[in-house]
Amino acid sequence: MFAKYKDVVYQCLMVAVGCAIFGAGIDAFVLPHKLVSTGISGVGLILYYVTGLSVGSWNVILNIPIFWAAWKWLGTRVVVKTLYGTLMLSWMIDFFNFLQYDMIIKDPLLSSMMAGITTGVGLGIVYRVGGNTGGLDPIALIVRKYYGLQMGSINSAINCAVLLAAVSVVGLEAVAVTLISVYVYTIITNKVVIGFNQRKVAFIITYRTDEICECIINKVGRGATIIEGVGAYTRTPKNIVMVAVNLLQVNKLKEVIEAADPNVFILITDAQEVIGQGFTRPILPTEVTNQLKAQGTIAQDATAVATDNK
């Protein structure tokens, strides 16, 4: 029975840990210097300074219409995850409220940086396991779904409005210091979410296609796709080999490719997300792949993706 729900239990546990780190960061480094934040939690901080009602309470109240909107336009599953994350985050912020009276760091700039680190780590853990703490995420998803706007643009616009509103409550200096926290928070969150699971895509232009593909499959442990191309200057046909790898496989990939073709041209770029076998889905055993080929379910020339090198 436990095995059936272990992924859910693990996700709930990690969301709780992430929310605890976030809450402790807010109470220890933001509240003592009367700084603010962005998003719904930023609005909650502003209202806390004005009314005295706890940040966690305001976070729940402000998210009520978001719960309703998520339920109506995004579905029950999103609402459940949002509700759990929001309640956990709100509770953790109030639970660590005693930290704001100690003023662990006296310098507002250093405190702002520490706030960015702790909140970034906390939400990074939540996002890494697919969690959700409410706030702007459901709003951005709804607007993107129905109006086609990018989530980054939506979040940026709302955050700018929050910071502008904060100027009248905490002053311009506190908002300026908060920008440092926001910058650090963004970097740390991305690092925690991506970590060593960052993906790279390599485009390899070569005349030795077969040798390159053999090296990729047998020595790097990845599948590849061959794209037909033509040289712009010479107008001679060339093949482009495209392969997705994780961060730890990049050096190995360059090493084996350059050994196979010293004149190779390699373009390596970041991949925001890679979906498929070997990345988000388990590897199909060879016998299963061969059976699917025989049935015509997958192409005869499809190459099974090998497991990651350890």
Phi and psi in degrees as a GROMACS rama.xvg file:
@    title "Ramachandran Plot"
@    xaxis  label "Phi"
@    yaxis  label "Psi"
@TYPE xy
-63.3932  -38.5774  PHE-2
-60.0309  -32.1526  ALA-3
-67.1031  -33.8045  LYS-4
-111.287  11.8235  TYR-5
-64.0606  -33.8524  LYS-6
-66.0701  -40.2214  ASP-7
-67.0935  -42.6914  VAL-8
-62.8214  -43.6393  VAL-9
-62.6019  -43.4341  TYR-10
-62.3946  -45.117  GLN-11
-62.2728  -40.7623  CYS-12
-64.5149  -45.75  LEU-13
-68.9577  -34.6001  MET-14
-62.3709  -41.3605  VAL-15
-63.1807  -42.2491  ALA-16
-63.5192  -45.9546  VAL-17
-61.6051  -42.4146  GLY-18
-65.7966  -34.8615  CYS-19
-64.7274  -43.4481  ALA-20
-65.2104  -42.1156  ILE-21
-61.8733  -48.6552  PHE-22
-61.3589  -42.7495  GLY-23
-63.8321  -37.0129  ALA-24
-65.6168  -41.7931  GLY-25
-62.2996  -46.8543  ILE-26
-72.5524  -34.722  ASP-27
-84.2095  -31.2656  ALA-28
-121.773  -18.5506  PHE-29
-98.1755  -53.9228  VAL-30
-63.4916  -39.2909  LEU-31
-60.0634  -30.6635  PRO-32
-104.209  9.90574  HIS-33
53.794  47.3387  LYS-34
-89.5416  177.816  LEU-35
-126.837  -169.879  VAL-36
-147.386  -172.553  SER-37
-109.706  173.025  THR-38
72.9374  -162.268  GLY-39
-65.1978  -36.8081  ILE-40
-63.7996  -32.414  SER-41
-65.5651  -41.7049  GLY-42
-63.2219  -40.8456  VAL-43
-61.0905  -38.9086  GLY-44
-64.8614  -43.0248  LEU-45
-60.3383  -46.3858  ILE-46
-67.3602  -32.1387  LEU-47
-63.6656  -43.8834  TYR-48
-64.1266  -31.5783  TYR-49
-82.4087  -42.7605  VAL-50
-105.449  -26.4996  THR-51
89.931  -10.7829  GLY-52
-69.6563  139.466  LEU-53
-56.7253  151.955  SER-54
-61.5311  -41.234  VAL-55
-61.3469  -41.448  GLY-56
-63.0149  -44.9385  SER-57
-63.9798  -34.9976  TRP-58
-62.7127  -41.0646  ASN-59
-67.3513  -46.2844  VAL-60
-60.7202  -45.4489  ILE-61
-67.7203  -24.2303  LEU-62
-87.4275  -9.95489  ASN-63
-56.7557  -51.0135  ILE-64
-64.4054  -27.0716  PRO-65
-69.9042  -38.1963  ILE-66
-58.2711  -46.1427  PHE-67
-63.4843  -44.2248  TRP-68
-64.8893  -40.5482  ALA-69
-65.2562  -39.9743  ALA-70
-65.0861  -39.9075  TRP-71
-73.9147  -38.6775  LYS-72
-111.408  -17.0148  TRP-73
-116.167  -15.5968  LEU-74
106.089  162.366  GLY-75
-64.0498  -38.5615  THR-76
-61.6248  -42.8362  ARG-77
-64.9113  -38.3577  VAL-78
-63.2494  -43.8286  VAL-79
-60.9863  -46.8282  VAL-80
-64.2767  -40.5341  LYS-81
-66.5247  -42.1763  THR-82
-62.8387  -47.2738  LEU-83
-62.2417  -48.1512  TYR-84
-63.5723  -39.9907  GLY-85
-66.955  -46.0398  THR-86
-64.9294  -40.4444  LEU-87
-65.3538  -44.1652  MET-88
-63.3726  -45.0342  LEU-89
-62.4164  -42.8023  SER-90
-65.6838  -41.1822  TRP-91
-66.1721  -37.8005  MET-92
-62.1504  -44.0248  ILE-93
-72.8808  -32.6804  ASP-94
-63.9226  -39.9151  PHE-95
-93.1321  20.0704  PHE-96
-59.2968  -27.7137  ASN-97
-64.4149  -19.9078  PHE-98
-69.3789  -22.6871  LEU-99
-70.1913  -17.5657  GLN-100
-89.1862  -8.5287  TYR-101
-91.0507  -25.1577  ASP-102
48.4093  70.5993  MET-103
-57.9251  -41.5163  ILE-104
-116.937  124.802  ILE-105
-77.7787  -35.1146  LYS-106
-76.8035  121.884  ASP-107
-60.0513  -36.1675  PRO-108
-65.2849  -47.3092  LEU-109
-65.4628  -38.5879  LEU-110
-63.6219  -38.4223  SER-111
-64.3405  -40.5609  SER-112
-64.2289  -43.3112  MET-113
-64.543  -34.89  MET-114
-63.0049  -42.7228  ALA-115
-62.5119  -40.3248  GLY-116
-66.5778  -50.4677  ILE-117
-67.227  -44.6322  THR-118
-68.6584  -33.9356  THR-119
-65.5759  -43.4053  GLY-120
-63.6731  -44.3688  VAL-121
-60.6501  -53.2951  GLY-122
-70.8167  -28.6022  LEU-123
-61.0047  -40.247  GLY-124
-64.7814  -42.3376  ILE-125
-61.4354  -48.1498  VAL-126
-68.6377  -31.8348  TYR-127
-63.1834  -33.7343  ARG-128
-96.1234  10.1715  VAL-129
82.89  20.0881  GLY-130
-81.8117  177.883  GLY-131
-152.16  132.655  ASN-132
-111.557  21.3724  THR-133
76.0617  -143.613  GLY-134
70.6843  -134.588  GLY-135
-79.2813  -19.5768  LEU-136
-58.4583  -52.3187  ASP-137
-61.7996  -36.5729  PRO-138
-62.025  -46.306  ILE-139
-62.995  -38.84  ALA-140
-63.4457  -41.4254  LEU-141
-65.9124  -47.6445  ILE-142
-63.0808  -40.7613  VAL-143
-65.7953  -38.9388  ARG-144
-65.323  -39.8913  LYS-145
-102.747  -18.8217  TYR-146
-122.934  -5.27543  TYR-147
74.2592  12.4465  GLY-148
-82.4239  151.951  LEU-149
-76.0284  143.577  GLN-150
-62.3442  -37.6788  MET-151
-62.2478  -41.0814  GLY-152
-66.6578  -40.3999  SER-153
-64.3684  -48.8998  ILE-154
-61.1358  -42.0202  ASN-155
-62.5995  -43.1396  SER-156
-62.8016  -45.2447  ALA-157
-66.7644  -41.4468  ILE-158
-63.9215  -38.0893  ASN-159
-61.6298  -40.8968  CYS-160
-64.719  -40.1067  ALA-161
-63.3428  -45.1256  VAL-162
-66.8404  -37.881  LEU-163
-63.5613  -40.3295  LEU-164
-65.852  -32.4307  ALA-165
-69.688  -24.925  ALA-166
-57.8669  -39.9929  VAL-167
-73.0564  -15.1223  SER-168
-100.977  -49.5048  VAL-169
-108.201  -10.5201  VAL-170
97.742  159.47  GLY-171
-66.5413  -37.2534  LEU-172
-63.1555  -44.0015  GLU-173
-64.6974  -37.957  ALA-174
-67.1352  -39.5586  VAL-175
-62.0582  -41.9946  ALA-176
-65.2029  -36.1865  VAL-177
-61.1523  -33.1154  THR-178
-59.4805  -33.1955  LEU-179
-63.8904  -44.7055  ILE-180
-60.7274  -43.1309  SER-181
-63.4415  -41.3381  VAL-182
-63.466  -48.6382  TYR-183
-63.4121  -42.4104  VAL-184
-58.1558  -43.0112  TYR-185
-63.3082  -44.7574  THR-186
-64.739  -47.3823  ILE-187
-64.4883  -42.0052  ILE-188
-58.4611  -46.9176  THR-189
-62.2791  -40.0217  ASN-190
-65.6239  -41.5831  LYS-191
-68.0039  -41.7631  VAL-192
-66.083  -45.7666  VAL-193
-80.3939  -52.3438  ILE-194
53.4691  -140.051  GLY-195
-85.8358  7.28493  PHE-196
-93.021  9.53972  ASN-197
-60.2582  139.275  GLN-198
-106.36  148.53  ARG-199
-126.532  147.14  LYS-200
-116.803  128.429  VAL-201
-111.224  132.222  ALA-202
-109.416  117.301  PHE-203
-114.213  116.502  ILE-204
-102.186  118.705  ILE-205
-154.389  158.762  THR-206
-93.6229  -13.0009  TYR-207
-104.448  63.2318  ARG-208
-61.6327  -46.2178  THR-209
-62.8245  -43.9383  ASP-210
-64.8857  -41.0323  GLU-211
-63.3541  -46.5983  ILE-212
-63.3505  -38.6888  CYS-213
-63.7538  -40.3249  GLU-214
-65.6032  -41.1065  CYS-215
-63.4287  -44.505  ILE-216
-71.9969  -45.8892  ILE-217
-88.8731  -30.4686  ASN-218
-104.735  -31.8626  LYS-219
-95.0925  -30.6505  VAL-220
86.2086  34.8964  GLY-221
-132.386  155.31  ARG-222
-84.9957  171.307  GLY-223
-148.434  161.46  ALA-224
-124.945  134.608  THR-225
-99.5248  126.578  ILE-226
-116.475  131.504  ILE-227
-77.8674  136.505  GLU-228
-143.247  172.902  GLY-229
-135.695  133.09  VAL-230
-65.3502  130.616  GLY-231
-67.7828  -33.3658  ALA-232
-88.0895  -49.3519  TYR-233
-86.2875  -17.8848  THR-234
60.1117  23.9621  ARG-235
-95.027  143.649  THR-236
-63.7257  137.777  PRO-237
-137.949  155.33  LYS-238
-105.643  141.144  ASN-239
-111.891  121.926  ILE-240
-99.2131  121.963  VAL-241
-107.42  132.343  MET-242
-144.108  139.489  VAL-243
-103.956  132.031  ALA-244
-135.476  164.581  VAL-245
-89.3432  173.549  ASN-246
-61.8242  -34.2618  LEU-247
-75.2301  -12.5969  LEU-248
-99.1214  -3.56012  GLN-249
-63.2958  -49.4031  VAL-250
-62.8423  -40.198  ASN-251
-63.2552  -40.8421  LYS-252
-60.8214  -49.0737  LEU-253
-61.8223  -40.0308  LYS-254
-63.0382  -48.6409  GLU-255
-73.5451  -32.2204  VAL-256
-69.9698  -44.6729  ILE-257
-67.5928  -29.4937  GLU-258
-70.4089  -35.7944  ALA-259
-76.1501  -33.3855  ALA-260
-146.797  97.9555  ASP-261
-60.8609  -21.8969  PRO-262
-97.5255  14.9961  ASN-263
-68.7573  152.037  VAL-264
-115.517  122.455  PHE-265
-120.936  130.977  ILE-266
-118.887  118.539  LEU-267
-116.19  126.905  ILE-268
-135.016  162.497  THR-269
-72.8469  144.877  ASP-270
-115.524  120.32  ALA-271
-64.9888  -35.2531  GLN-272
-156.989  139.043  GLU-273
-125.026  124.837  VAL-274
-118.468  129.267  ILE-275
146.702  -173.88  GLY-276
-60.5256  137.418  GLN-277
87.7916  -11.8869  GLY-278
-123.501  -62.9478  PHE-279
-110.503  -10.7022  THR-280
-128.844  148.927  ARG-281
-65.7363  158.119  PRO-282
-72.0345  134.84  ILE-283
-77.1109  133.521  LEU-284
-58.6532  153.162  PRO-285
-57.2983  -41.0287  THR-286
-65.3603  -34.6474  GLU-287
-68.6508  -42.6355  VAL-288
-60.4479  -44.5556  THR-289
-63.2455  -37.8595  ASN-290
-65.2346  -41.5243  GLN-291
-65.7699  -35.7066  LEU-292
-63.4344  -44.1905  LYS-293
-63.9396  -32.2205  ALA-294
-82.8884  -8.07207  GLN-295
80.8749  10.3359  GLY-296
-69.2518  -38.0625  THR-297
-123.816  160.414  ILE-298
-62.9858  148.523  ALA-299
-63.147  -31.2336  GLN-300
-93.9297  8.06354  ASP-301
-68.5203  140.006  ALA-302
-103.938  125.522  THR-303
-67.3269  137.239  ALA-304
-78.4241  129.042  VAL-305
-81.3775  166.624  ALA-306
-72.6907  158.932  THR-307
-63.7523  143.426  ASP-308
-69.8503  138.063  ASN-309
